[in-house]
Amino acid sequence: MLLIHLRKHRNTHHKRITTSEFQQRNKLKLKAKRTKDSKDFDAYRSLRNRVTLMCRNAKALYYKTHIDNNKGNTRNIWKGLRELLPSKSTNVQPPSFSIDDLEITNSKTIANYFTLSL
């Protein structure tokens, strides 16, 4: 069983997210799709929103405690913050099109071809 352990304040309150809540949410989604009943959709939405909120709070608390635990260590703070930020994509391919058995990779030529074909 996967447990995500959360702490609100120093050892005063513990809250856990279990995989059963995720499984229950998925089962309710399937049931709502199958029955197409508004009560089932409402139950699914309610649980989905609760699980989303729990995950959001767990992430916020994780990063808050990470920063609090590393107040004097800026290297570790930035290491944690980089986990939050999206990574830059380094594998970006330029667009290429095959037109009349020719491989065209120049973006201006591609644009001109589409402009002329209209």
MMTF fields as JSON, N, C-alpha, C and O atoms, coordinates in Angstrom:
{
  "mmtfVersion": "1.0.0",
  "mmtfProducer": "UNKNOWN",
  "numBonds": 471,
  "numAtoms": 472,
  "numGroups": 118,
  "numChains": 1,
  "numModels": 1,
  "chainsPerModel": [1],
  "groupsPerChain": [118],
  "chainIdList": ["A"],
  "bondAtomList": [4, 2, 8, 6, 12, 10, 16, 14, 20, 18, 24, 22, 28, 26, 32, 30, 36, 34, 40, 38, 44, 42, 48, 46, 52, 50, 56, 54, 60, 58, 64, 62, 68, 66, 72, 70, 76, 74, 80, 78, 84, 82, 88, 86, 92, 90, 96, 94, 100, 98, 104, 102, 108, 106, 112, 110, 116, 114, 120, 118, 124, 122, 128, 126, 132, 130, 136, 134, 140, 138, 144, 142, 148, 146, 152, 150, 156, 154, 160, 158, 164, 162, 168, 166, 172, 170, 176, 174, 180, 178, 184, 182, 188, 186, 192, 190, 196, 194, 200, 198, 204, 202, 208, 206, 212, 210, 216, 214, 220, 218, 224, 222, 228, 226, 232, 230, 236, 234, 240, 238, 244, 242, 248, 246, 252, 250, 256, 254, 260, 258, 264, 262, 268, 266, 272, 270, 276, 274, 280, 278, 284, 282, 288, 286, 292, 290, 296, 294, 300, 298, 304, 302, 308, 306, 312, 310, 316, 314, 320, 318, 324, 322, 328, 326, 332, 330, 336, 334, 340, 338, 344, 342, 348, 346, 352, 350, 356, 354, 360, 358, 364, 362, 368, 366, 372, 370, 376, 374, 380, 378, 384, 382, 388, 386, 392, 390, 396, 394, 400, 398, 404, 402, 408, 406, 412, 410, 416, 414, 420, 418, 424, 422, 428, 426, 432, 430, 436, 434, 440, 438, 444, 442, 448, 446, 452, 450, 456, 454, 460, 458, 464, 462, 468, 466],
  "bondOrderList": [1, 1, 1, 1, 1, 1, 1, 1, 1, 1, 1, 1, 1, 1, 1, 1, 1, 1, 1, 1, 1, 1, 1, 1, 1, 1, 1, 1, 1, 1, 1, 1, 1, 1, 1, 1, 1, 1, 1, 1, 1, 1, 1, 1, 1, 1, 1, 1, 1, 1, 1, 1, 1, 1, 1, 1, 1, 1, 1, 1, 1, 1, 1, 1, 1, 1, 1, 1, 1, 1, 1, 1, 1, 1, 1, 1, 1, 1, 1, 1, 1, 1, 1, 1, 1, 1, 1, 1, 1, 1, 1, 1, 1, 1, 1, 1, 1, 1, 1, 1, 1, 1, 1, 1, 1, 1, 1, 1, 1, 1, 1, 1, 1, 1, 1, 1, 1],
  "groupList": [{"groupName": "MET", "atomNameList": ["N", "CA", "C", "O"], "elementList": ["N", "C", "C", "O"], "formalChargeList": [0, 0, 0, 0], "bondAtomList": [1, 0, 2, 1, 3, 2], "bondOrderList": [1, 1, 2], "singleLetterCode": "M", "chemCompType": "L-PEPTIDE LINKING"}, {"groupName": "LEU", "atomNameList": ["N", "CA", "C", "O"], "elementList": ["N", "C", "C", "O"], "formalChargeList": [0, 0, 0, 0], "bondAtomList": [1, 0, 2, 1, 3, 2], "bondOrderList": [1, 1, 2], "singleLetterCode": "L", "chemCompType": "L-PEPTIDE LINKING"}, {"groupName": "ILE", "atomNameList": ["N", "CA", "C", "O"], "elementList": ["N", "C", "C", "O"], "formalChargeList": [0, 0, 0, 0], "bondAtomList": [1, 0, 2, 1, 3, 2], "bondOrderList": [1, 1, 2], "singleLetterCode": "I", "chemCompType": "L-PEPTIDE LINKING"}, {"groupName": "HIS", "atomNameList": ["N", "CA", "C", "O"], "elementList": ["N", "C", "C", "O"], "formalChargeList": [0, 0, 0, 0], "bondAtomList": [1, 0, 2, 1, 3, 2], "bondOrderList": [1, 1, 2], "singleLetterCode": "H", "chemCompType": "L-PEPTIDE LINKING"}, {"groupName": "ARG", "atomNameList": ["N", "CA", "C", "O"], "elementList": ["N", "C", "C", "O"], "formalChargeList": [0, 0, 0, 0], "bondAtomList": [1, 0, 2, 1, 3, 2], "bondOrderList": [1, 1, 2], "singleLetterCode": "R", "chemCompType": "L-PEPTIDE LINKING"}, {"groupName": "LYS", "atomNameList": ["N", "CA", "C", "O"], "elementList": ["N", "C", "C", "O"], "formalChargeList": [0, 0, 0, 0], "bondAtomList": [1, 0, 2, 1, 3, 2], "bondOrderList": [1, 1, 2], "singleLetterCode": "K", "chemCompType": "L-PEPTIDE LINKING"}, {"groupName": "ASN", "atomNameList": ["N", "CA", "C", "O"], "elementList": ["N", "C", "C", "O"], "formalChargeList": [0, 0, 0, 0], "bondAtomList": [1, 0, 2, 1, 3, 2], "bondOrderList": [1, 1, 2], "singleLetterCode": "N", "chemCompType": "L-PEPTIDE LINKING"}, {"groupName": "THR", "atomNameList": ["N", "CA", "C", "O"], "elementList": ["N", "C", "C", "O"], "formalChargeList": [0, 0, 0, 0], "bondAtomList": [1, 0, 2, 1, 3, 2], "bondOrderList": [1, 1, 2], "singleLetterCode": "T", "chemCompType": "L-PEPTIDE LINKING"}, {"groupName": "SER", "atomNameList": ["N", "CA", "C", "O"], "elementList": ["N", "C", "C", "O"], "formalChargeList": [0, 0, 0, 0], "bondAtomList": [1, 0, 2, 1, 3, 2], "bondOrderList": [1, 1, 2], "singleLetterCode": "S", "chemCompType": "L-PEPTIDE LINKING"}, {"groupName": "GLU", "atomNameList": ["N", "CA", "C", "O"], "elementList": ["N", "C", "C", "O"], "formalChargeList": [0, 0, 0, 0], "bondAtomList": [1, 0, 2, 1, 3, 2], "bondOrderList": [1, 1, 2], "singleLetterCode": "E", "chemCompType": "L-PEPTIDE LINKING"}, {"groupName": "PHE", "atomNameList": ["N", "CA", "C", "O"], "elementList": ["N", "C", "C", "O"], "formalChargeList": [0, 0, 0, 0], "bondAtomList": [1, 0, 2, 1, 3, 2], "bondOrderList": [1, 1, 2], "singleLetterCode": "F", "chemCompType": "L-PEPTIDE LINKING"}, {"groupName": "GLN", "atomNameList": ["N", "CA", "C", "O"], "elementList": ["N", "C", "C", "O"], "formalChargeList": [0, 0, 0, 0], "bondAtomList": [1, 0, 2, 1, 3, 2], "bondOrderList": [1, 1, 2], "singleLetterCode": "Q", "chemCompType": "L-PEPTIDE LINKING"}, {"groupName": "ALA", "atomNameList": ["N", "CA", "C", "O"], "elementList": ["N", "C", "C", "O"], "formalChargeList": [0, 0, 0, 0], "bondAtomList": [1, 0, 2, 1, 3, 2], "bondOrderList": [1, 1, 2], "singleLetterCode": "A", "chemCompType": "L-PEPTIDE LINKING"}, {"groupName": "ASP", "atomNameList": ["N", "CA", "C", "O"], "elementList": ["N", "C", "C", "O"], "formalChargeList": [0, 0, 0, 0], "bondAtomList": [1, 0, 2, 1, 3, 2], "bondOrderList": [1, 1, 2], "singleLetterCode": "D", "chemCompType": "L-PEPTIDE LINKING"}, {"groupName": "TYR", "atomNameList": ["N", "CA", "C", "O"], "elementList": ["N", "C", "C", "O"], "formalChargeList": [0, 0, 0, 0], "bondAtomList": [1, 0, 2, 1, 3, 2], "bondOrderList": [1, 1, 2], "singleLetterCode": "Y", "chemCompType": "L-PEPTIDE LINKING"}, {"groupName": "VAL", "atomNameList": ["N", "CA", "C", "O"], "elementList": ["N", "C", "C", "O"], "formalChargeList": [0, 0, 0, 0], "bondAtomList": [1, 0, 2, 1, 3, 2], "bondOrderList": [1, 1, 2], "singleLetterCode": "V", "chemCompType": "L-PEPTIDE LINKING"}, {"groupName": "CYS", "atomNameList": ["N", "CA", "C", "O"], "elementList": ["N", "C", "C", "O"], "formalChargeList": [0, 0, 0, 0], "bondAtomList": [1, 0, 2, 1, 3, 2], "bondOrderList": [1, 1, 2], "singleLetterCode": "C", "chemCompType": "L-PEPTIDE LINKING"}, {"groupName": "GLY", "atomNameList": ["N", "CA", "C", "O"], "elementList": ["N", "C", "C", "O"], "formalChargeList": [0, 0, 0, 0], "bondAtomList": [1, 0, 2, 1, 3, 2], "bondOrderList": [1, 1, 2], "singleLetterCode": "G", "chemCompType": "PEPTIDE LINKING"}, {"groupName": "TRP", "atomNameList": ["N", "CA", "C", "O"], "elementList": ["N", "C", "C", "O"], "formalChargeList": [0, 0, 0, 0], "bondAtomList": [1, 0, 2, 1, 3, 2], "bondOrderList": [1, 1, 2], "singleLetterCode": "W", "chemCompType": "L-PEPTIDE LINKING"}, {"groupName": "PRO", "atomNameList": ["N", "CA", "C", "O"], "elementList": ["N", "C", "C", "O"], "formalChargeList": [0, 0, 0, 0], "bondAtomList": [1, 0, 2, 1, 3, 2], "bondOrderList": [1, 1, 2], "singleLetterCode": "P", "chemCompType": "L-PEPTIDE LINKING"}],
  "groupTypeList": [0, 1, 1, 2, 3, 1, 4, 5, 3, 4, 6, 7, 3, 3, 5, 4, 2, 7, 7, 8, 9, 10, 11, 11, 4, 6, 5, 1, 5, 1, 5, 12, 5, 4, 7, 5, 13, 8, 5, 13, 10, 13, 12, 14, 4, 8, 1, 4, 6, 4, 15, 7, 1, 0, 16, 4, 6, 12, 5, 12, 1, 14, 14, 5, 7, 3, 2, 13, 6, 6, 5, 17, 6, 7, 4, 6, 2, 18, 5, 17, 1, 4, 9, 1, 1, 19, 8, 5, 8, 7, 6, 15, 11, 19, 19, 8, 10, 8, 2, 13, 13, 1, 9, 2, 7, 6, 8, 5, 7, 2, 12, 6, 14, 10, 7, 1, 8, 1],
  "groupIdList": [1, 2, 3, 4, 5, 6, 7, 8, 9, 10, 11, 12, 13, 14, 15, 16, 17, 18, 19, 20, 21, 22, 23, 24, 25, 26, 27, 28, 29, 30, 31, 32, 33, 34, 35, 36, 37, 38, 39, 40, 41, 42, 43, 44, 45, 46, 47, 48, 49, 50, 51, 52, 53, 54, 55, 56, 57, 58, 59, 60, 61, 62, 63, 64, 65, 66, 67, 68, 69, 70, 71, 72, 73, 74, 75, 76, 77, 78, 79, 80, 81, 82, 83, 84, 85, 86, 87, 88, 89, 90, 91, 92, 93, 94, 95, 96, 97, 98, 99, 100, 101, 102, 103, 104, 105, 106, 107, 108, 109, 110, 111, 112, 113, 114, 115, 116, 117, 118],
  "secStructList": [7, 7, 3, 3, 3, 3, 3, 1, 1, 6, 6, 6, 7, 3, 3, 3, 3, 3, 2, 2, 2, 2, 2, 2, 2, 2, 2, 2, 2, 2, 2, 2, 2, 2, 2, 7, 7, 2, 2, 2, 2, 2, 2, 2, 2, 2, 2, 2, 2, 2, 2, 2, 2, 2, 2, 2, 2, 2, 2, 2, 2, 2, 2, 2, 2, 2, 2, 2, 2, 6, 6, 6, 7, 2, 2, 2, 2, 2, 2, 2, 2, 2, 2, 2, 1, 7, 7, 7, 7, 7, 7, 7, 7, 7, 7, 7, 3, 3, 3, 6, 6, 3, 3, 3, 7, 7, 2, 2, 2, 2, 2, 2, 2, 2, 2, 2, 2, 7],
  "xCoordList": [0.844, 0.0, 0.895, 1.809, 0.632, 1.395, 0.835, -0.362, 1.671, 1.249, 2.038, 3.257, 1.355, 2.009, 1.828, 0.698, 2.899, 2.841, 2.931, 3.884, 1.95, 1.93, 2.044, 1.57, 2.66, 2.699, 2.223, 2.667, 1.312, 0.827, 1.793, 2.294, 2.052, 3.034, 3.905, 3.578, 4.947, 5.919, 5.268, 4.932, 5.099, 4.621, 3.302, 3.037, 2.475, 1.211, 0.035, -0.957, 0.125, -1.0, -0.478, 0.349, -0.967, -0.553, -1.765, -2.841, -1.587, -2.656, -2.056, -0.937, -2.784, -2.256, -3.186, -4.409, -2.591, -3.34, -3.014, -1.846, -4.026, -3.786, -4.208, -4.957, -3.716, -4.081, -5.55, -6.127, -6.171, -7.576, -8.451, -9.475, -8.062, -8.834, -8.727, -9.702, -7.549, -7.386, -8.179, -8.826, -8.122, -8.863, -10.366, -11.092, -10.828, -12.251, -12.691, -13.77, -11.858, -12.17, -12.295, -13.222, -11.364, -11.4, -12.629, -13.235, -13.002, -14.2, -15.456, -16.352, -15.519, -16.678, -16.765, -17.862, -15.623, -15.615, -16.177, -16.997, -15.732, -16.239, -17.733, -18.481, -18.154, -19.577, -20.412, -21.487, -19.925, -20.653, -20.75, -21.788, -19.678, -19.716, -20.686, -21.411, -20.674, -21.52, -23.006, -23.829, -23.343, -24.754, -25.304, -26.51, -24.427, -24.827, -25.848, -26.728, -25.702, -26.594, -25.95, -24.75, -26.749, -26.201, -25.69, -24.734, -26.305, -25.823, -24.441, -23.593, -24.212, -22.899, -21.839, -20.713, -22.22, -21.285, -20.966, -19.821, -21.98, -21.749, -20.82, -19.938, -21.014, -20.148, -18.724, -17.77, -18.577, -17.247, -16.566, -15.399, -17.306, -16.723, -16.291, -15.236, -17.106, -16.788, -15.5, -14.621, -15.392, -14.187, -12.987, -11.885, -13.183, -12.084, -11.542, -10.328, -12.434, -12.002, -11.29, -10.306, -11.777, -11.149, -9.745, -8.807, -9.599, -8.282, -7.323, -6.147, -7.809, -6.982, -6.498, -5.332, -7.405, -7.039, -6.012, -5.07, -6.195, -5.25, -3.862, -2.856, -3.8, -2.511, -1.866, -0.661, -2.658, -2.14, -1.575, -0.498, -2.319, -1.853, -0.602, 0.292, -0.537, 0.648, 1.878, 2.949, 1.736, 2.864, 3.304, 4.494, 2.325, 2.652, 3.363, 4.347, 2.869, 3.479, 4.879, 5.783, 5.055, 6.371, 7.401, 8.484, 7.062, 8.014, 8.212, 9.31, 7.168, 7.312, 8.26, 9.149, 8.087, 8.982, 10.389, 11.367, 10.498, 11.817, 12.56, 13.746, 11.87, 12.502, 12.809, 13.881, 11.876, 12.109, 13.285, 14.059, 13.428, 14.511, 15.865, 16.898, 15.879, 17.14, 17.331, 17.857, 16.906, 16.995, 18.406, 18.586, 19.395, 20.76, 21.485, 22.635, 20.848, 21.506, 20.794, 19.843, 21.259, 20.578, 20.678, 19.795, 21.76, 21.906, 20.756, 20.163, 20.436, 19.338, 17.978, 17.062, 17.841, 16.577, 16.339, 15.238, 17.363, 17.207, 17.011, 16.308, 17.622, 17.425, 15.951, 15.386, 15.336, 13.916, 13.036, 12.029, 13.414, 12.615, 12.686, 11.717, 13.824, 13.946, 13.017, 12.598, 12.692, 11.722, 10.354, 9.597, 10.048, 8.765, 8.668, 7.635, 9.762, 9.751, 9.799, 10.475, 9.087, 9.157, 10.534, 11.158, 10.994, 12.308, 12.198, 11.152, 13.285, 13.309, 13.452, 14.236, 12.711, 12.797, 14.028, 14.195, 14.882, 16.104, 16.026, 16.901, 14.993, 14.893, 13.787, 12.812, 13.946, 12.953, 13.409, 14.472, 12.603, 12.917, 12.289, 11.139, 13.015, 12.4, 11.347, 11.513, 10.274, 9.246, 9.768, 10.529, 9.352, 9.73, 8.511, 7.72, 8.38, 7.266, 7.774, 8.768, 7.074, 7.377, 6.37, 5.174, 6.867, 6.009, 6.576, 7.714, 5.775, 6.187, 7.512, 8.426, 7.608, 8.786, 10.041, 11.159, 9.846, 10.963, 10.787, 9.686, 11.855, 11.83, 12.177, 13.304, 11.214, 11.423, 11.486, 10.574, 12.585, 12.748, 12.801, 12.695, 12.959, 13.009, 11.608, 10.674, 11.452, 10.124, 9.504, 8.287, 10.325, 9.784, 9.259, 8.224, 9.959, 9.519, 8.22, 7.327, 8.119, 6.886, 5.727, 4.637, 5.956, 4.904, 4.478, 3.288, 5.455, 5.134, 4.324, 3.404, 4.655, 3.919, 2.465, 1.552, 2.255, 0.87, 0.126, -1.078, 0.807, 0.166, -0.237, -1.327, 0.629, 0.35, -0.729, -1.465, -0.816, -1.784, -3.214, -4.161, -3.369, -4.707, -5.299, -6.432],
  "yCoordList": [-1.165, 0.0, 1.236, 1.346, 2.154, 3.387, 4.403, 4.69, 4.938, 5.955, 7.223, 7.186, 8.324, 9.619, 10.214, 10.443, 10.46, 10.914, 12.432, 13.015, 13.06, 14.51, 14.928, 14.226, 16.05, 16.629, 18.058, 18.814, 18.432, 19.791, 20.693, 21.669, 20.388, 21.103, 20.057, 18.871, 20.451, 19.514, 18.45, 18.691, 17.273, 16.081, 16.268, 15.547, 17.209, 17.4, 16.778, 16.41, 16.652, 16.129, 15.357, 15.859, 14.139, 13.324, 13.014, 12.71, 13.094, 12.776, 11.903, 12.15, 10.904, 9.993, 9.908, 9.918, 9.826, 9.571, 8.145, 7.799, 7.326, 5.935, 5.711, 6.499, 4.632, 4.322, 3.939, 4.007, 3.541, 3.157, 4.339, 4.148, 5.568, 6.736, 6.965, 7.35, 6.728, 6.85, 5.753, 6.007, 4.548, 3.442, 3.675, 3.406, 4.176, 4.453, 5.532, 5.437, 6.561, 7.612, 7.029, 7.373, 6.142, 5.535, 4.655, 4.645, 3.916, 3.073, 3.92, 3.581, 5.024, 5.908, 6.522, 6.723, 6.819, 7.375, 6.366, 6.715, 5.109, 4.072, 3.853, 3.692, 3.851, 3.65, 4.799, 4.571, 6.021, 7.183, 7.136, 7.48, 6.715, 6.603, 5.51, 5.656, 4.411, 3.275, 3.579, 3.312, 4.14, 4.354, 5.66, 5.786, 6.641, 7.979, 8.618, 9.371, 8.293, 8.822, 10.063, 10.074, 11.11, 12.355, 12.187, 12.858, 11.309, 11.08, 10.443, 10.777, 9.528, 8.898, 9.916, 9.908, 10.798, 11.823, 12.787, 13.21, 13.135, 14.026, 13.379, 14.043, 12.09, 11.385, 11.335, 11.531, 11.072, 11.028, 12.388, 12.483, 13.454, 14.794, 15.189, 15.793, 14.847, 15.184, 14.499, 15.138, 13.205, 12.475, 12.929, 13.043, 13.191, 13.673, 14.995, 15.183, 15.907, 17.198, 17.042, 17.734, 16.142, 15.919, 15.333, 15.764, 14.349, 13.745, 14.767, 14.806, 15.579, 16.62, 17.609, 18.002, 18.008, 18.933, 18.308, 18.975, 17.042, 16.353, 16.29, 16.505, 16.0, 15.946, 17.323, 17.457, 18.332, 19.695, 20.118, 20.707, 19.807, 20.16, 19.382, 19.915, 18.116, 17.306, 17.881, 17.945, 18.3, 18.9, 20.196, 20.423, 21.047, 22.332, 22.117, 22.792, 21.186, 20.916, 20.32, 20.648, 19.453, 18.863, 19.946, 19.963, 20.853, 21.88, 22.901, 23.433, 23.176, 24.095, 23.51, 24.21, 22.244, 21.632, 21.478, 21.572, 21.241, 21.143, 22.462, 22.475, 23.561, 24.883, 25.177, 25.693, 24.853, 25.092, 24.283, 24.779, 23.048, 22.194, 22.59, 22.222, 23.338, 23.715, 25.228, 25.776, 25.906, 27.374, 27.901, 28.924, 27.244, 27.721, 27.16, 27.523, 26.292, 25.619, 25.979, 25.309, 27.031, 27.507, 26.512, 26.456, 25.724, 24.729, 23.721, 23.412, 23.211, 22.252, 22.903, 22.264, 24.163, 24.871, 24.948, 24.659, 25.337, 25.445, 24.083, 23.967, 23.065, 21.718, 21.328, 20.737, 21.66, 21.382, 22.236, 21.761, 23.507, 24.393, 23.979, 24.146, 23.443, 22.98, 21.805, 21.602, 21.029, 19.946, 20.514, 19.904, 21.678, 22.319, 22.88, 22.768, 23.482, 24.166, 23.161, 22.138, 23.447, 22.533, 22.582, 23.639, 21.432, 21.385, 21.877, 21.764, 22.414, 22.904, 21.722, 20.808, 21.741, 20.681, 20.922, 22.002, 19.917, 20.071, 19.336, 19.499, 18.537, 17.722, 18.264, 17.569, 19.488, 20.114, 19.962, 20.451, 19.288, 19.076, 20.195, 20.562, 20.739, 21.726, 21.028, 19.865, 21.733, 21.097, 20.764, 21.528, 19.63, 19.257, 18.633, 17.936, 18.898, 18.383, 17.77, 18.215, 16.744, 16.138, 16.663, 16.385, 17.422, 18.011, 17.603, 17.932, 16.888, 16.415, 15.646, 15.889, 14.738, 13.897, 14.686, 14.192, 15.916, 16.721, 16.946, 17.241, 16.808, 17.05, 18.518, 18.938, 19.3, 20.731, 20.988, 20.624, 21.625, 21.92, 23.418, 23.822, 24.235, 25.685, 26.191, 25.966, 26.872, 27.312, 28.334, 28.34, 29.205, 30.186, 29.5, 29.896, 28.487, 27.751, 27.008, 26.961, 26.434, 25.734, 26.72, 26.429, 27.888, 28.904, 29.397, 29.573, 29.619, 30.076, 29.022, 29.363, 27.769, 26.713, 26.698, 26.6, 26.797, 26.791, 28.055, 28.001, 29.17, 30.409, 30.318, 30.753, 29.76, 29.658, 28.602, 28.715, 27.584, 26.525, 26.913, 26.196, 28.034, 28.499, 29.165, 29.642],
  "zCoordList": [0.0, 0.0, 0.0, 0.817, -0.908, -1.022, -0.049, -0.068, 0.781, 1.736, 1.507, 1.341, 1.499, 1.45, 2.833, 3.264, 3.518, 4.888, 4.919, 4.403, 5.518, 5.614, 7.07, 7.963, 7.302, 8.636, 8.539, 7.675, 9.435, 9.425, 10.19, 9.634, 11.424, 12.231, 12.895, 12.864, 13.462, 14.021, 14.89, 16.049, 14.311, 15.012, 15.753, 16.714, 15.335, 16.039, 15.304, 15.934, 13.976, 13.225, 12.017, 11.257, 11.85, 10.716, 9.862, 10.378, 8.562, 7.628, 6.53, 6.082, 6.106, 5.099, 3.901, 4.04, 2.741, 1.515, 1.114, 0.936, 0.971, 0.603, -0.837, -1.415, -1.398, -2.778, -2.873, -3.959, -1.771, -1.827, -2.232, -2.888, -1.849, -2.255, -3.764, -4.41, -4.312, -5.758, -6.476, -7.493, -5.943, -6.549, -6.472, -7.429, -5.332, -5.175, -6.16, -6.745, -6.345, -7.315, -8.712, -9.445, -9.093, -10.427, -10.603, -11.674, -9.558, -9.633, -9.786, -10.559, -9.047, -9.174, -10.563, -11.085, -11.161, -12.519, -13.513, -14.362, -13.406, -14.303, -14.11, -15.074, -12.847, -12.554, -13.119, -13.675, -12.979, -13.494, -15.008, -15.574, -15.671, -17.13, -17.577, -18.561, -16.819, -17.184, -16.971, -17.845, -15.805, -15.463, -15.996, -16.21, -16.215, -16.666, -15.712, -16.127, -14.431, -13.401, -12.793, -12.518, -12.585, -12.06, -10.63, -10.24, -9.844, -8.477, -8.488, -7.66, -9.421, -9.538, -9.978, -9.481, -10.923, -11.361, -10.219, -10.065, -9.417, -8.283, -7.258, -6.712, -6.996, -6.044, -6.574, -5.821, -7.872, -8.482, -8.405, -8.024, -8.772, -8.754, -7.346, -7.153, -6.385, -5.003, -4.553, -3.976, -4.817, -4.426, -5.242, -4.705, -6.535, -7.378, -6.843, -6.763, -6.479, -5.961, -4.623, -4.36, -3.781, -2.479, -2.652, -1.982, -3.55, -3.792, -4.407, -4.045, -5.319, -5.927, -4.876, -4.869, -3.989, -2.934, -1.989, -1.56, -1.67, -0.79, -1.437, -0.761, -2.724, -3.43, -3.485, -3.274, -3.765, -3.832, -2.475, -2.396, -1.41, -0.068, 0.306, 0.963, -0.113, 0.185, -0.498, 0.106, -1.755, -2.468, -1.796, -1.578, -1.47, -0.85, 0.477, 0.779, 1.258, 2.551, 2.396, 3.164, 1.413, 1.166, 0.859, 1.445, -0.062, -0.445, 0.668, 0.832, 1.428, 2.564, 3.599, 4.084, 3.944, 4.928, 4.363, 5.104, 3.056, 2.431, 2.586, 2.916, 2.351, 2.478, 3.939, 4.255, 4.837, 6.269, 6.795, 7.613, 6.337, 6.812, 6.248, 6.808, 5.145, 4.495, 4.476, 3.507, 5.542, 5.555, 5.36, 4.7, 5.903, 5.764, 4.556, 4.31, 3.802, 2.688, 1.383, 0.98, 0.735, -0.474, -1.626, -2.482, -1.647, -2.722, -2.67, -3.704, -1.489, -1.359, -1.583, -2.101, -1.199, -1.463, -2.962, -3.433, -3.716, -5.167, -5.814, -6.818, -5.253, -5.775, -5.66, -6.581, -4.53, -4.339, -5.232, -5.758, -5.405, -6.255, -7.724, -8.464, -8.145, -9.531, -9.815, -10.954, -8.775, -8.958, -9.317, -10.072, -8.774, -9.035, -10.45, -11.111, -10.898, -12.186, -13.326, -13.226, -14.406, -15.553, -16.182, -16.268, -16.617, -17.249, -18.69, -19.33, -19.169, -20.542, -21.484, -21.23, -22.546, -23.533, -24.399, -24.965, -24.498, -25.287, -26.62, -27.47, -26.807, -28.005, -28.915, -29.201, -29.357, -30.218, -31.664, -32.048, -32.445, -33.848, -34.682, -34.443, -35.646, -36.531, -37.394, -37.76, -37.714, -38.53, -39.923, -40.518, -40.422, -41.781, -42.447, -41.811, -43.737, -44.507, -45.796, -46.37, -46.236, -47.518, -48.532, -48.441, -49.492, -50.511, -51.862, -52.196, -52.629, -53.959, -53.875, -54.663, -52.936, -52.705, -52.324, -52.466, -51.84, -51.35, -49.848, -49.383, -49.109, -47.666, -47.432, -47.695, -46.939, -46.721, -45.221, -44.478, -44.782, -43.364, -43.079, -41.922, -44.088, -43.911, -43.583, -44.352, -42.451, -42.013, -42.967, -43.149, -43.583, -44.533, -45.791, -46.327, -46.261, -47.444, -47.159, -48.005, -45.978, -45.588, -45.528, -46.022, -44.923, -44.82, -46.197, -46.459, -47.075, -48.431, -49.187, -49.93, -49.003, -49.696, -49.244, -50.064, -47.932, -47.437, -47.862, -48.113, -47.947, -48.369, -49.84, -50.211, -50.671, -52.104, -52.392, -53.372, -51.538, -51.804, -51.414, -51.738, -50.726, -50.364, -51.546, -51.483]
}
